[in-house]
């Protein structure tokens, strides 16, 4: 994690105790904009740009907010917006590669034969456009920031669940799949079809009585078993022991307990861009700082996500906000400023907590950040300081322009350990 200060920022901060300075838009907007830099994936991923069954293609482009990756696998080229979704997919690919090695084990193959003799008890998992065809030029997060102050909010509807879940529950296959997935550190409800198929396959072997889940895990190459401690362990146990319906009900109950309205709860539960486990993560984390006023604002934003990358951004934001609250500075409330949720600390400062990969001073980012700065200065009680925290990098030009607002910049803040990348 690093603090970023330009010479201009230092001169602004000197003697002002990092006070937020309302800056006219004429200062924020100049004729100087930049294109988000293209990067070599090796410089970003440090050797993980190539792995079993995949290659991250060069160059990696960006939209001023997120990096836009192209990952080549046996399925073709998949386009992923954001470091978080890329890290998620790389871990899924690692687990998939390990599970594929099971098919070279005689006991596993014998189990498959026994499972094949049983009646079909589940239907094939589906995933919408797992590879993608159109070349990305802007992420869903970029579009989200483009909607700031425009009042564009659209409800997302979708149906969750599968007609096969009852049969899987009766046979024990669903629980075996959940236990296997959780112990391998992947989402039991992953929408990555190749991994989902492998989890179903392995769970069917367990259901057939040939190998227990622990016996299956013993066949997986070393180093793959996920280890966690503390309160995260209770969450993992809940994932394993709860059916999908039970998990969704617990998620809804928890959200209502922290003050989220019924219509927002319903919208989030129907949003197809989250898995049931991810919705549970949101509820679980919101409950951890339920004393903070305005948490429903975070839930509203999460429920309104209009794409997978925007949904994962909102999920990471909730996780990162709790981490900030617990480890950096206690929060008093969440306020919506120019359409974006901003945390107000107990000391009166504002915290803009954003899981962004590479902030560049494009015309779009200039407009979004200037809008937020103007919104902060228009609050009835403007913050005494502004802490802009992000998980990724920032260009020199963007750092200089944002520092001109009087904001303190923290770049490369790591995500806390856990299932969310």
Helices and strands as residue ranges (DSSP letters): E 2-4, H 7-13, H 25-28, H 41-45, E 50-51, E 54-56, E 61-62, E 67-73, E 76-81, H 83-100, G 101-104, H 106-116, H 140-146, H 165-171, H 173-183, H 193-207, H 213-219, H 231-241, H 244-257, H 262-270, H 276-288, H 295-303, H 308-327, E 331-337, E 340-345, E 350-354, E 358-359, H 363-377, E 386-390, E 393-394, H 396-403, E 407-411
